[in-house]
């Protein structure tokens, strides 16, 4: 399962570090999956280090989970994102 994430830098400064916690909840508000994602990093390297987020930039990426998530319907799931470091 993939969760699409979009981050926008509406400021005037470069964001060189932005960490996010992405959780997926079921219809009972139970956490069924979570991951830590780097939305911005000091430099770009590999898949998870996406590089700095420049002023006016719009970044889209997917958060993926290494295991299968049991669910009856995608309609019963929702994702939430928490900023954990900036």
VENFEN-V566503 format. One line per field, one symbol per residue. phi: phi as a letter, one per 20 degrees, with the letter a starting at -180 (. if undefined). psi: psi as a letter, one per 30 degrees, with the letter a starting at -180 (. if undefined). burial: b if it has 16 or more other C-alpha atoms within 10 Angstrom, else e. A space follows every 50 residues. Layout:
phi->???
psi->???
burial->???
//
This chain:
phi->.ddfccccdeeddfedbbdcddcddefemefdabbdceebcgbealeeee nfdfgmecdcbdedcfcfdfbebffedbdcccfdab
psi->kkkkkkkkjgaflkjfjjkkkklkkafggkkflllkkjfklelkkaefjf lljlkgljkklkklkflkkklekfffllkkkkkfk.
burial->eeeebeeeeeeeeebbbbbbbbbbbbeeeeeebbebbbbbbeeeeeeebb bbbbeeeeeebebbeeeeeeeeeeeebeeeeeeeee
//
